[in-house]
Amino acid sequence: MIGFLVAGLIIGALARLIKPGKQNLGLLATLLLGLVGSIIGGLIAQFFHTGGIFELNVLGFVLAVIAAVLLIGVAESVAGRRRVTR
């Protein structure tokens, strides 16, 4: 479980480094987006039969980072809409 949290934080941090621009996300948001990205990446990797969802493999890690980058974009757009409407 601790390894899953650490991997989520690393994936979230890498995704924030890859995503251009400044993100207004805290540590908890980075961790949550990294965790969700790692689950999505693990599911896709499992679909391609490269390992289980909780196994550490290269394809799952790369897909997790890509999913987290996309999730950061979604989170930014949702947060941006909230600020505009208020």
matplotlib code that plots the C-alpha trace (Angstrom):
import matplotlib.pyplot as plt

x = [0.0, 2.8, 4.5, 1.3, 1.1, 4.8, 4.3, 1.3, 3.2, 6.1, 3.7, 1.8, 5.1, 6.3, 3.0, 3.2, 6.8, 5.7, 2.6, 3.6, 2.5, 1.8, -0.6, -2.4, -2.4, -1.3, 0.5, -2.7, -4.2, -0.9, -1.0, -4.6, -4.1, -1.0, -2.9, -5.8, -3.3, -1.5, -4.7, -5.7, -2.2, -2.2, -5.6, -4.5, -1.2, -3.2, -5.4, -2.3, -1.2, 2.0, 1.3, -1.2, -2.6, -0.5, 2.8, 5.5, 6.3, 7.6, 4.4, 2.2, 4.4, 4.5, 0.8, 0.2, 2.2, 0.3, -3.0, -2.0, -0.9, -4.4, -6.0, -4.1, -5.4, -9.0, -8.5, -7.2, -10.1, -12.7, -10.9, -10.8, -14.5, -15.3, -13.2, -14.9, -18.4, -18.0]
y = [0.0, 2.4, 1.5, 2.3, 5.7, 6.5, 5.4, 7.6, 10.6, 9.9, 9.5, 12.7, 14.7, 13.5, 14.3, 17.9, 18.2, 17.1, 19.2, 22.7, 25.8, 26.3, 24.0, 25.2, 21.7, 20.9, 17.8, 15.9, 16.7, 15.5, 12.3, 11.6, 12.3, 10.1, 7.3, 7.5, 7.7, 4.6, 2.7, 3.7, 2.8, -0.5, -1.4, -0.6, -2.5, -5.5, -5.3, -5.7, -8.7, -7.1, -7.8, -7.3, -4.0, -3.8, -5.0, -2.6, -2.7, -0.2, 0.0, 0.4, 3.2, 5.1, 4.8, 5.9, 9.1, 9.8, 9.2, 11.5, 14.3, 14.0, 14.0, 17.2, 18.9, 17.8, 19.0, 22.4, 22.9, 22.0, 24.3, 27.1, 26.9, 27.1, 30.3, 31.9, 31.2, 32.6]
z = [0.0, 0.9, -2.4, -4.3, -2.6, -3.4, -7.0, -7.3, -6.0, -8.4, -11.3, -10.4, -10.0, -13.4, -15.0, -13.5, -14.9, -18.4, -18.5, -19.6, -17.7, -14.0, -12.3, -9.2, -7.6, -4.1, -2.9, -2.2, -5.7, -7.3, -5.2, -6.1, -9.9, -9.8, -8.1, -10.6, -13.5, -12.2, -11.9, -15.5, -16.8, -14.9, -16.4, -19.9, -19.5, -18.1, -21.2, -23.4, -21.2, -20.0, -16.3, -13.6, -12.5, -9.4, -11.0, -11.8, -15.5, -18.1, -20.2, -17.2, -15.8, -19.1, -19.6, -16.0, -16.6, -19.8, -18.1, -15.2, -17.7, -19.3, -15.9, -14.9, -18.0, -17.1, -13.5, -14.8, -17.1, -14.4, -11.9, -14.5, -15.2, -11.5, -11.1, -14.1, -13.0, -9.5]

ax = plt.figure().add_subplot(projection="3d")
ax.plot(x, y, z, "-o")
ax.set_aspect("equal")
plt.show()
